Amino acid sequence: MINSIGSRISVEQAEEIATQALIQLTSDPEQVGRFLAVSGIGPESIRLAAAEPGFLAGVLEFYMADEALLLAFCENAGIRPTMIAAARYVLAKDLPDDA
């Protein structure tokens, strides 16, 4: 995917965006509770889950499913919403189809 300056977004950039999104998510108890419920992850196992392939892509998918949450994150992070989709694509492209 192409970033805002016309070059491809790297895995490192995608991970940074997703990590920022996760940090913002964890600052809102209501949203983190919703994320845990949707993902099926218990609060006690979030650190373990974060090390799994696809976790960060899942964080971005959660944002992409809620436009208000997505736009608030993008405004706070100073990035375009399309960068979320680009980062999700980069993070998920090597995952098996059933992940």
Secondary structure as UniProt FT lines:
FT   TURN            4..5
FT   HELIX           11..26
FT   HELIX           29..39
FT   HELIX           43..45
FT   HELIX           46..50
FT   TURN            53..54
FT   HELIX           55..64
FT   HELIX           67..77
FT   HELIX           81..92
FT   TURN            93..94
FT   TURN            97..98
//
